[in-house]
Amino acid sequence: MSISKLSRTLSLYFITCFICTATIYSQPSKGDFLAKYPVKSAIVQYNNMSPLGVDTLTHPYSRETFDAYGAFLLYERIDGLTIELLGEPYQQLFKDGYKYSLNDPIGCATKFKIKDFDYTKEIDKTLSVGFSKAVQDLIHKKINKSNQKNFISFTKTGDTLFLERKCSVYEYIESNPAYLSKDKYIYIVYQDICLSEKFYFLGNLVGKFEATSLEENITIPASTFEVPQKYRMIDGDKLELKDKEAASGFNTLIVDYTTKIDYYQTKGEGKKTLYSKDQGKKTVWEWEETTSEYNLAPVFKHSRKIWKDRTEFLVDYIHKTVHMQVLNMTNNYNYKTIAELNYLFENKLYDNTVKVLGKSSFLGKDCTVYEIKTGIEKLEVYEWKGVFLKTKKYICTDGNICKEYQLYGEETATSVQENVPVSDSLFDYPGDFKYTND
């Protein structure tokens, strides 16, 4: 396993215990589901660490706050790299039968109705899901069905003192067929609160997080569990349905564009074509452009970008290469299929980086005009069924303040052809090109 892949693996392990525990304790009482902590209220703070010395986390810090025996729970994480890699929210709030994912950078709260908890699915991700007798029994019952090939044991191995409290120690072991080895997790638990998790890979301790403080039965302001008014609320239940319901209203689509860039020492012009199929779920961009920088000789480029299952394939016809990367930019509107964009805009599921400017007609199509901010860049787009028929690109001229912008590029549709033949070969890359990936 490479260092980069191990870093991502560790990042996942560092966040699983408390996110999954939070999910369980926020459930309404039903059957075998554990609904509450035995402690009325608490604030637990953790440090995330990597004994390997790998810089897996930037500013690793986590905090869990709950009240009313877990009926109100707030999980917070300041963890730059994990957020960048996984697109996870900074905060998760659980109350009144709903989960709220709060994300400061994009200023929105995504609200999900908490459904019956499915242990089978969660146990496939982690075993750190609560440690009462009822939960242990449920783990043993479910794990043998969902993960019987890898599951070896989950047992209490003893007691220990941690943060001056008597705690139980649990050990979970699973086989790792890829490395012909056993992976081990050791948990230190107080009153069903996980205070420490250690992960052993190939017999070596490679990741852990531990509580640094625990305050019990304290008064917590009710405002702690309120969604700030500044957040725009998004219906997360609609968001989860996009893959099943997303459609753009046409079977196939071909849109031709002219492109232009003029910024600082870079100038260029070209043409671009969008190919779409299966109601917009398959998307390909192909473009040819000539650019020059610093008055050097013009350079011709011919490329194709293919999106499949959140994976991007960039085909370079000049150098005969194909580069593949997995897309994790979940809130980047440049990395979504037409079907998904159409679904998001139709249901108003966009975040606070998007502003509605009005309505306009372009090439005979009824468009909504949006302003979309992505970092130091701002786009003004004419959107029709998830297609940007016209895009003006602006960039900040005052650093990160972003109060002043300069137009630096434009893409303008010249023709739109609906329900015309689109070859399947467009959605694949040449097999004889040199292939690379991240």
N, C-alpha and C positions, 0 to 999 in steps of 0.2 A: 504494500500500500504506500503510495507516495505521501510526502509530507503535506501537500495541499489537500489531498483527499482525507488524510487523517485529521487535519485541522477541521474540516467540515464535519467529520464524524464526531469529533470531540464537542464541537459547538452544539450538535444535536443532543448529545448526552447531557450537557450542562443545563439544558432548559427543560428536559422532559419531565423530571420528577415533579416539579412544582406546577407546571401547566396541567399535567394529567391529574395530580392530586386536587388542584383547584376545580377541575371539571367534575370530579366525583362529589366533592363536598358541596357543590352548588346544586346538586340534584334534589328535587323534592323527594320526600320519603316514599319509597315504593318497593315492595318486595325485598330483595336482598341488597338493594343499593344503600350504601352508607351516606346519610344526608348531612351529618354534622360532626364537628370536632367535639371531643369531650371537654375542651377548654372554651370558655365563653368568648374571649377575645385575645388577640395576640398580634405582635409585630415581630417578624423574623427577618433578619438581614443576613445575606450570604456573600461569600467571596467565591469566585470561580477561578480555578487554577489548573495549569497544565504542567505536571512534573517533568514532561519531556523537554520543557523549555521552548516549545513551539508557541509562537505568538498567535494562539487561536482566537483570543478575545481582546478587543480593545475596550478599556475601562470596564472590566468584568465586575458586575455588581447586580445583585438581585434582592428584592424585598417582597414579602408576602404579608398582607394585613387582612385580618378578618374580624368580624363581630357577630353577635347573636349566634354563636356556635357554628359559624360558617355560612349562615344565610346571606351574609354580605361579605364578599371577598374581593380583594384587589391584589393582582400580581403585577409587579413592575420589574422591568429589566433595562439597564443601561449597558449595552453590549454591542458596540458598533459593528463588528465584523459579522456577527450572526444576523443582525438586521439586514446588512448589505447582502449576505449570501442567500438568506431564506425569505426575506421580505416579511419577517414576523413583526407584529405590532410591539410598541414599547410597553403597552399596558393591556391587561385583560381584567375586566370587571364582571363579577357574577352577582346577580340579585334578581329577585322577583321572577324567576324562571327564565331569565335571559342572560346571554353572554354578550358583552360589549368589547370589541377590539378597538382600542384607542390608538391613534397614530398621529403624533404631533407634527411631523414634517408635512403631511398632506392634509392636516386639519379635519379629519373625519372620524366618526365613530360608526363601526359596522355592527349592527345588532342582529343576533341570532337567537331564535327561540330554542331553549334547551330541550332536546328530545330524550327519550329513554336512552340511558347510557348503554352503549354496546361494548362490553368488556372485550369481546373477541377481537374487535378491530384495534382497540387501544393496546391490548397486550402484545399484538404483533409489533408495536412500536417500543413499548417499554413495560417493565414490571413495577415501576415506581408509581403505584396508584393507590396508596393507602395501606395500612397495616393492621387493621383491627382483625379479630378472629373471623368475622363475616367475610372480609375482603380476602384474607388468606385462603379460606375455604373456596371462595369463588375463583380465585386464581388457580388453585389446584384443579378445580373442576373444568375450567375453560381452557387452561393452557394445554392440557393433553389433547384437546380437540383441534385447537388452532395452530399449535406450534409443536406437535408431538415429535417431529423429526429432530428438533434442536433442543427442546427442553430436557434438562437433566434433573435439577432439583431447586426447590425454594424452601428454605428452612430457617428457623430461629436458631442461632448458634450460641447465644449467651446474653449477658447484660453488661453494661459499662456505664461509667460516669462521663457525661459530656455537658459542658456549660453548667457544671455543678448540679446536674439532674440525672436521676437514674433512668437509663435508656435501654431499649432492646436492640440487639444486633441481628440482622437478617442477611442471609447470603442466597443469591440467585446465580445459578450456573447454567449455561447453555453451550451447546457444541457450535463450533465454527468450521463448517465443512470446507470452506475455501482455504483454510490454513491448517486443517487437520488438528485443531486445538480446541481448548475450552476457554470461553470468556466468562469472567466472574464479576459480579456486582456485589458490593457490601454496603448495607444501609444501616445507619444509626437512627433510631426512631424514638421520639418522646411523645406520648399521648397521641399517637397517630400523626405526629408532625415529623416529617423527614428532616433531620438536622445535618446529615452527611451522606454523600454517595461517593463511592470510589469505583472506578472502572479499570479492570485488569484485562489487557490485550496481549496474547501470546505470553502470558505469565508475568507481564510487567505492568506496574501501575502507570497508566498513561493519562488519566483524567480524574479530577475530583472537584466537588464543591462542598463547602462546609459553612454552617451557620456561625456567625461571629457574635451575634447577640439574639436574645429571645426575651421579650417582655410579655408577661401573661396577665390576663384579667385586668386590663387597663381601659380607661375611657378613650374612645376613638370618636372624633367629630363625625357627625352624619354626613357632612360635606365630602368626606374622604371617598364615599361611595356614590357620588353624583357625577354624571357626565357633564363636563364643562359646557356652558351654553355656546361657546365659540365653535364647537364642533358641529359639522354638518352630519346628520344622521343618514346612514345608508342601510337599506333593508338587506341584510346578509342572506336571508332565506331565498330571496329572488336571485341574489348573486350566485348562489350555489347551483341554481337551475340553468345557468347560461349555456352549459354544454349540451343540454337536452333541448332547450327551447330556442337557442340562437339561430336566426335565419335572416337573410337580407332581402328576400322577396324576389330573387331572380336565380335561375339555375346556374347560369354562367355570366361572366362579365369581362369585357376588355375595355380598358381606359387608357388612352394615349395622352402623354403630357409633354410640355416643353419645360426645361429646367434652366435656371440661371443662378449663378453665384458671383457675388462681387463684394469681397470683404478684405480689407487691408491689402496684402500683396497677392491675394488669390482671386483669379477671375476664371470663369468657365461657363460653357453652355452645353446643352445636350438634349437628349430625348429619353423618355422613360415610359414604360408600359406596365400596367397592372393587369394580371390575369387572375381570375377568381372562378372557383367551381364549387359545386355542392352547397349552394345557398351561402356562399362566402366563407365556408369553413376551411377551404384550401386557398392559400394566398401565395402568389409569386410576384416579385418585382424584378423587372429586367431593365437595365439602363445602359446607355452609351453616352459618354461625355468627354469633352476635351477641356482640360484645365491647364493653366499656367501659373507658376508661382515665382515671385521676385524677378519677373521679366525673363525667365528661363524659357527654353523651348517648350511648346505645348505638349502635353501628355494625353494620349488617348486611353480611355478605360472602357471595358465591356464586362459587365458583371450581372449576376443574377442572385437574388436573395429568396430562399425558399423557407417557409415556415411550416413545420410539422410537429404537432404535439409538444409545443413550447420548446422546440429545438430549431435553431437557425442554421441553415446551410448557405454559406457565401461562396458562390462559384465565380472564379476569376478566369475569364476566357483568354486573357492575354498571357498569363503565366501558367495556365492550365492547372489550377489548384482548386481544392474544395476545403473550406474550413468550417468545422462544426462546433457550435457551442450551445449549452443548455441555457435557456433564458430564465433568469430569476427576478427580472425587473417587473414585478406584478403590477405596479402602478404606472408603468411607462406606456403611454398610448401608442408609441411607435412600434411596440412589440406585441400587437394583438391582431388577430385575424379580423376580416371585415365583419363576419358574423358576430364576433364578440363585441367589437366596437358598436355595431348597430344595436345590440342588446343593451349595452351599458347606457348609451345615450337615450334610447327610447324609454328606458325605465328610470332614468335620472339617477343612475348608480355611480356616477363619477364623483371624484373627491374635490377638495377645495382648490386644487391646482387648475380646475376648469371653471370658466365663467361664460355664461350665455350672453352674447352680444346682440342677437336678434335673428331675424329671418331674411333670406334673400334668394333670388332665383339665379341659377347659373347653368348654362347649356340646357335650358328648359327644365331643369330639375329644381324642386323645392328644397332648399338647403337651410340648415340651422348654422349660424355663424358662432363659433366658439373661440375663446382665447384659452390657450393651454400653456402653462408655465412648467418647464422642466429644467431645474437648476438655473443657470444664467441665460437660458434660452427661452424665448416666448414665441409661440406659434399662433397665427390667426388662420383658422381653417373654415372652409365651407363644407360642412358634413352632409352627406346624403346616403342614407341606409348603411352607415358605417364606412363610407368611402369619402376621403378628403379630395374633393374636386379642385380645390384651390387652396394653396398653403403659402402664406407669407412667413418668412423666418426672420426673427429679430434676435439680437444678442446684446447683453448688457454692455454699456460703455463706461460704467462707473463702478467696476469691480463687483463685489457681492451685494452692494446696496440695491441695485437693480431698479432704480427709478428712471433711468434714462436708457433707451434702447436704440439700436441702429438696425435698419433693414439690411440683411446680407444675402438673402436667397429667396427664390420663388419657384413654385411648381404649379403649373396651370394646365388643367385638362383641356384638350383640343377636340376630343371625340369620346363618346360613350356608346358602346355596343352591348346590348343586353341579349341574353339567350342565344348566343352564337357559338359555334363549335370551338372548344378549347381542348387542345391535345393533352393527354395524360403525361406525355413525356416532359412537359414543361415543369412538372412537379418532382422531377428527379434530376440528379446531376450525372455528368458523364462518368462512366465507370473507369475510364483510363486516366483520369486526372489524379494528381497527387493529393492524398487525403490527409488532413491534420485535424486535431481537436484539442480543446483545453485540457 
